[in-house]
Amino acid sequence: MVCECIRFIVWANRKGIVLCTYSRYSRSNSTVPEPMNDHELATLNQKIDDLVAISLKLKKENRLLRAKEHTWLAERAKLMEKNDVARSKVEAMINRLRTLEHES
């Protein structure tokens, strides 16, 4: 029985480090991993490159979104302050009008 999930492991030997595939259920039921062929290694390398590119893109996008959020929060704070000033002025005008009305 062959496992559909292939796990990649690093196999160290006297010649160096070799990237290998290992399946818990191999045809020979051997626990010794088999070295990856060139196609598998190239595919894995491309997938890793793709993941690195996606990660860098997402980090850049995240930085931009955080910068925009910071800008919007600052703008929101200014607008809320302006709103409070306008509300105070309107309330003051209403109070003056009431005062003038009672004096007449």
Order of alpha helices (4+ residues) and beta strands (2+ residues): beta-beta-beta-alpha
